């Protein structure tokens, strides 16, 4: 394929845009509290690993103490625990590995797109991937899926480099084995399936499997098992029955049965084919532009364009392989489709730089510029209105104005729509600006509703003395964010609050003084709650204190002091200190 080289100015501008996207995402790693159950669960597993010194078996705190968390291998938890060890416990350190692996994904799509479709395609692929909804938001989340997708993409890119180029050095074959082994240590056998499936589909359509004879199967297998086997063997020794549970329940029965014996949650059951709707949503808004371009060109011509080139055909197989695999799976989560995003980004980039597809795609992108700008401004206005009503911080007002001033400046000076990279860069800038403003404006509302941080700030500030606040119990089965926040007390709280998950037996035996309950969907028995009295509610969280504790009358008065004053509103965090000064 003969693609014109990209000018140094356009390449520099495109890379600066990608850097802006990365920095914009990095700034907000700390801004959002850990409120999602999945994210806070993974952050807690890594924290427990570091605090306990047990790097072999991932564990979770519960009312029974630390329990093994055997739903996933430990590589992502190791990386997060390493981030804690270097930088300390904080929200941003729990999310830092995801940001790093998101950058790796951008690098892989840039390299793959540049090698097979030209330098401009590589730049466009990185811009599209960086501004896709799923990648941008997951880059700032403590989840395993970014790590998994980056390693799967690494396996696909390096193995295809070896397969497509007969003169490629053998080391790329071994790189693919290493990527595959590391991906296996993130999520298990599904990683190997998602690396191998694009090659199987590609070969099946072409009816050519000859490339398989070139692979160094024995050496690759030895390298793969040398990396994977030690942890699985040691984990089985420490947790008998682990391999059977992990292979059968987590990787086979999960996809076959509604009730598959999940020890750590419940499956997300959907109708067959839901994976394709998830793919449409996960790659938004570029998925809509891609579908519009295909409709404009025609399905037959689009297929002829793809099938006429081996590299384009493989990229299509890579882009759709995860959705194909999960088509007939009902136990499904949207994050499972994330490995499609890198391939889709490269495929759309290839469309943007080849005729006659290029003209149709560029036309579609040009037409969406003005509506997208209007949508961004409208979204900004609505977010500002919400921020005004809820009295958000100054950041809520300053940041949107600064971002859209920058966007307007770029819009006035950048009118280079003759270049596909210029058009895609402008649209991606608008999209990411909407993301950033949305995070800035909506995060305070989400934090107030779902986070336990201010509840714990209240406890830390209101209890007398300077020692750690002990005998604080939590009764919840759905979230670990309150536990994680209490352990990060050095940066989050004025002093340490020792939170413990409690059972109903603990409550009956008077082992706790303060009780925190999450959303009361599964409250303790009524006879237990008779021993407690309500203190306050914060979002989904409620705080109770035990009646007639043996030697803490002073503490009881302190924590209920403001509740007895009908003229003093309940405030939290820094405002609580101001209220105490006014009360004095």
N, C-alpha and C positions, 0 to 999 in steps of 0.2 A: 504494500500500500504506500503510495507516494503522497505524503502530506507536507505542505509547506512548513518551514521552520517558524517558530514563534519568536517575535521580536523580543529583545532583552527587556524593553520597557513594559510590554504586556506581561511577560513572565514575572517581572519584579512586582508589578501591580497586583497580579493574581496571588502571588505568594504573600504579599503584605495583607491582602484580604483574608487569606487563610490564617495568618498570624493573628489578625484582629479577632477572628472567630474563636481561636483557641484562647486568647487572653480574656475575651469576654466571658467565655465559659469558666475559665479558671477563677475569675474574680468572684463568681457566685458559688464556688464549692462550699464556702463557709456560711453563706447567707441563709440557706434553707436548713432547717432542723431535720433530724432523722424521724420522719413521721410515717413513712411507708413501712408496713410490716416486713416486707422482704428485705428492703435496704437496711433497716435497723437490725434485723436478725443476722445478716451477714457481717455487719459491723461489730455486733456483739460476739459472734463466733471468733472473729480474729482477735478481739480484745481479750476474750477468755484464754485464747491460745498463748498470748504474750504474758498475761498475768499469772497463769498457772505454770508456765514453762513446759507444758505438754504440747509439742509441735507435731505429734503423731496423730492424735485423735481430736478432731474438732468437737467442741462441746458447747452446750447452751445452758444458761441458768434456768432453773425451774423450781417449783415448790419442793421437789425431791432433791434439790441440789443440782450440781452440774450433771447433765445427761449427754451421752455421745450424740453428735449430729452426723449421721452417716448417710445423709441424702446426697452428698456431693464429695468428690475428692478435694484435697486441701490446697491446691496450688494458689487459687485466688485468695484464700484465707492467709496463706503464708505471705503473699505479697502485701496484703493489707496490714498484717501484723508487723512486717518489716517497716512499712510506712509509719506505723505507730512508734516503733522503736527509735526511728531516726528523728521524727518530727513531733512525737507526743500524741496523746489522745485528743482528737478534735473531729468535727464533722468533715473538714476538708481533707484531713489525712486519711479518713476512711474511704474517701472518694478519689484520692490521688491516683491509685493504680488504674482506675477506669479512664481517667484523663490521659494518662500515658499511653494506654493501649488504643484509645481513640486516635491519638496522634499517629500511632503505628499503622492503623487502618488507613488513614489519609496518605501516609507514605507509600503503602502497598498499592493503593489504587492509582496513585500518581505514577509509580514506576511501571506497573502493568499497562496502564493506558498509554504512557509515553512510548514504551517498547513496541507495542503492536499497532497503535493507531496514531502515533505522532505526539509531539511535545504539547501541542495545544489540547489534545484529547486528555492527556494526563493531568494537565492543569484543571480542565473542566471537570473531570471525574472527581478530583479532590474538592473542588468548590461545591459540586452537587452533593457529595457525601457529607461534607461538613455542615451543609445547611438542610439536610434531611431531618425531619422531625425526630426520628428515633435515635439517630446517632448523636445529635446535638444534646438531647436531654439525658441520654444514658451516659454520655461522657462525664456528667456530673452526678452520677449515682453509684452507690456502693453495691453493685450487682456483679454477678459472675459473667453476664452475657457479653459485655464489651471485651473482657479478657478472652472468652471463648471465641468470639467472632474474629478478633485479631489473629489468634493462633490458627484458626481454620483458614482464614484468608492467606496467612503466611504459607500454610501447607499447600493450598491451591496454586498460589502464584509461583512458588519455587518448583513444585512438581510439574506444572505446565511449562515452565521455562525449560526443564529438562526434556519433557516429552516433545515439545514443538521444535526444538533446535537440536539437530543431530550432533552438532559440535559443542553442545553445552557441557561444561565440566561436570564430572561425577558428583562433586560436592553438593550440587543442588538437589540431587536425589536424596542425599543424607540430610540436607536441611529440611526437606519435606518430612522425613521420618521424625526429626526432632520436633518440628512444629506439631505433627500429629500426636506424638507422645505427650507433649505439654498440654495440648488441647484435651487429651484423654484424662489428664490429671486435673482438669478443670470440671469436666462434666461426664466423663465416661465414654462408652462406646459410640454414642450419637455423634461425637466429634469425628470419628473415623468415617462414619457413614456420610457425613456432610462434606468431608474432603473427597471421598471417593465417588460420590454420586454424580457430580458434574462430569467427571471423566467417563463414567459408565454411560450416561445419557448421550454425551458427545460421540462416543464410539459407536453406540447403538444406532444413532441417526446416520452416521457416516458408514456404518457396517465395516468398521476397521478397528480391530483390537491388536494390531501388530505391535504397537508401541509398548505393550505390556512385556514383551520379550526383552526389552532394553533395560528394564528396571532391575536393580540389584536386590532382589527380594530377600535373600538370606542375610546380607549385611544390614539392610534396612530393618529387617525383623529383629536382628540381634540388638541393634541400636535402640529400637523402639522398646523392646522388653527390658533392656538394661535400665532405661529411664523409668518405666512404669511399674515394673514388678516389685521392687523393694518396698514401696509404701503399701501396696496391696497385701503383700505377705505379712509385714509387720502389723498392719491394721487388723488382719484376720487373727493373728496370734493374740493381740490385745483385746479384740472384740469378736469372739467366736460367732460365726454365722453372718458376719458382715458381708462377705463376698456374695453369698446366696441372696441376701436381702437386696444388696445394691444392684446386682445384675438382673434379678428377676423382678423385684417390685418397682425399682426406680427406672429401669431401662427396657423392660418388656411388658409386664402387666400394666404399667402406666398407660400404654398405648392401646391396650386391649379391653380393659374392664373399667367400669365406673368406680367400683370399690377395689382398689388394688393394694390396700394395706399400707398407705402412706403414714409414716410415724410423725411427720413434721408439718402437716397441713392437709389440705384437701385439693383434689384435682379441679381444674377449670373445664367443665364439660360443655362442649359446643356441638353444633351440627356438622356433618361431614362437609368439607370444603371451606370451612371458616378460615382456614389458613390464607386463602386468597384475599378475602376481605381484610384480614389483618395485614397482609402485605401491602394492600392498597393504602391503608391508613398509616402504616409504619414508614412508608417511603414518601409520604405526603410532604410538601405539595408537588414534588416532582413526578409522582406517579400519575397525577392528573394531566400534567403536561405531556408525559410520555404516551399515555393513552390517546390524548388529543392528536398528537403527531402521527400515531399509527393509523387512527381513523382517517386523518387527512390524506395520508399516503395510500391507504388501502392495505388490508391484511395480506392479500396475495403478494403485492409488491414488497411489503415489509418482510415477509418470509423469504422471498427471493433475494432480497438484499442481505439478510442474515445468513442464509444457507450458502450463498455464493462465496463466502470467505470463511475459512476454517477458524480463524481467530474470533470472528464475530459470533460464529455458531457456538464455540466453547464459552464465550462470555455470556451468551443467552442461557446456556445450560447451568453455568455457575450462578447466574442471577435468579434462576427459578428453582434450583434444586431443593432448597429447604421447604419451599411451598409445596413442591411435588411430593416430598417425603411425608409431610404432615397433612396431605389432602384427606386421607382416610383415617385420621387420628382425631378423636373427640376430646381427649384429655390434653388440652392445649392452652398455652399462654402466649400472648402476643410477642413476648420477647424471644420466643423460639424462632421467629421469622427474621430476626435481626441479621443472621448470616447472609441473607439475600441482598442487603443494602450495598455492600461493596461492589458486587457484580452488576447490580442494576445501575450504579453510578458510572461504571466503566462503559456499560452498554449504551447508556444515554449520551455519554461523552462521544462515543464513536459515531452515534447518529448526528451529533452536532457538527462534525467535521467532514462529513462525506456527502456528496451530491448524489441524487436529488433530495436526500433526506435532510441535509443541512438546511436547505431553503425553507422546508416546511417547519422544522423545529425552530429555526431563528424567527420565522414569522409568528409562530405561536408564542414565543418568549417575548417578542416585541409587543404583541397585543396585550400581554398580561401585565406589562410594566405599570401602566397608569391605574388600572383597577387594583393592583396589588399595593401601590402607593396609597390610594384612597382607603383601602382596607386597613393598612398599617396606621394611618392617621386616625381613623375611626376607633381602632382598637386602643390606641394611645389615649384618645379623649375619654373613652369609657373607663379605662384603667385609672386615669387621673381623677375622674369623678368619684370612683370607688375609694381611691386613696384619700380624697378630701373628706368624704363622709366618715371614714374609719380612723382619721387622724394618724396617718402613717408617718414614717420618719422623713426627714428632708431628702434622703436619697431617692425616695419615691417620686419626688417632684423634679429634682435636679437631673437625674439620670435620663429620663425620657426626653427632656428638652435637649440635653447635650447630644444624645444619640441621633435624634431626628434632625438636629442642626447639621451634624456631620453627614447624615444621609442626604439632606437637601443640597449640601455643598458638593458632594460627590455626584449627585444627579445633575446638577447644573454644569459641571465640568466634564462629565463622562457621557458622551453621546455616541460612543464608538460601537454601534450595533452592527456595523458591517463585519466586525469580528465576533465570532461565536463566543469566545472567552470573555469579551467585553459585555455582551448581552447577559450571559449566564452569571458573570461576576456581579453585575448590577442587581439582577433579580435575587441572587443569593444574599447580597448585602441587605436588601429590604427584608427578606425572610428572617435572617438572623437578628436584625434589629427588632422585629416583632417578638421573637423569642426572648430577647434580653429584656425588653420592656415588660413583657408578660411575667417573667420571673421576678423582676424588681417590684412590680405592683401587686402581684397576687400572693407572693410568698408570705408577707406579714399576715395576711388573712388566713392562709393555710396553717401557719405556725400557731396562731392564736387558737385555732379550732382543734388542731390535732396533736400539737406538741405538748409534752409534759414539762418542758423546761421551766416555764414560769410558775408552774405548780411547785416544783422543787425549789425555785428561787424563793418563793414565799415561805416554804418550810425552813430553808436555811437562814433567811433574814429574820424570821419572827421568833424562832426558838431562842431562849436566853442562853448566855454562856458563849464560849468560843470553841468548845470541843465538838467533834463530829456528832451529828444528829443520828442517834441509833434507834433501833426498834421501829423502823418505818417499813411497812409491808405493802406489797402490791398484789392485787387480785385481778389478773388479766390473762387471757389465753391468746390474744391476737396481736400484741405489739411488744417490742423490746426497747422502744426508744426511751422510755423513762429510766430503765436500768442503765442504758448506755450513757445518758446524760449525767446521771448521778455519779458514774465512775469517772467522768471528765470534769470533776468538780474544780480542778485547778484553774481551768479556763472558763467554765460555765457558771459556777456558783461561788458564793462568798465563803463557804466552808463545805466540808464534806458531808453528804447525806448518805448514810448506809442503807440502801434499799435492798430488801429481800423479797423474793417471790414466796407467797405464803399459801398454805392449804387451809381448808376449813378447820382442820385439827389444830393448826397453829393459832388460829383466831380464837378457838374455844379455850385454849390453854393460856390465854393472856400473854402471849409471847411478843406481841407488838403493841405499840402505843398509838401510832398514826397509821391510817389505812387509806391507800389510794386505789380507786376503782376506775377502770376504763369503760366508759359508755354504758355500764350497767346491763349489758346484754346477758351476762352470766353472773349475776350478783350472788354473794354468799347467802346462806339460808337466813330466813327471817329471825330465827331465834338468836343467831349470831349478831345480826345487825342491831338487836336490842341493846347490846353492850356498847354501841357506838352512837355518837351524835354527829350530825352533819356540820361541817365547818364552812366549806365553800365549794364552788364549781368553777372550773376553768376549761372551756371548750368541752371536749369529750371526757374530761377527767373530773372526778369528785374526790374531796378530801374529808375524812372522818377522823375523830379522835375518840379514844376509849374513855368511857365514863369511869369516874372514881378510880383513877390509877393510884397506886399505893403511895408514891412519894413525889409526885410531880404536879402538885396543885398550882405551884407558881408557873410552870410551863403551860398548864391548861389555861390559866388566866391570860397568859401572854398571847397564846395563839388564837384565843377567842375574843381578845380585847376589842378589836375593831368591829367584830361581828355584832357586838352589843350596842354599838353606836350607830343608830339609824341614819345619822346625818353625815357619816363618813363613808364614802364609797370604797369598795374593795379595789385596791390597785396592786400591781405586781412589780417585781424586779426593782429597778432604780426608783420608780415612783413610790414604792413601799417605804423607802428611807425618807423621802420627802414628807410623806404622810406622818411618819413618826415625829419628825421635827415640828410639824404643825400641831400635832396632838400635845407635845410637850409645852 
